[in-house]
Amino acid sequence: MSNSDLNQAFAERQEKLSGALAEIRRKMEGLMAENQRLREVVRLAEGELRKRRDQVQQMENEIHGLDDKRNEARGRMEQVMEQIDTLLEQTEHTPS
């Protein structure tokens, strides 16, 4: 092989490698852009998840508050019923 053939083979191989590197660079840039988009989607999803968790926590607090109020009302109702029973017993024992 002559010197010019070696130079030409080297130039061809260098061109081929440059093309391969350019393709790799394009693909890497595409992957980096996709990675950035996915990170943004994850960030948005995390924000939405935090918002939903806060809503669930707020609803759970409201449910506990309503349960407490219902239990208080039930207790008051039982007290009233006991008072009514006591009054009925007293009226039964007193002569009319």
Secondary structure, 3 states (H helix, E strand, C coil): CCHHHHHHHHHHHHHHHHHHHHHHHHHHHHHHHHHHHHHHHHHHHHHHHHHHHHHHHHHHHHHHHHHHHHHHHHHHHHHHHHHHHHHHHHHHHCCC
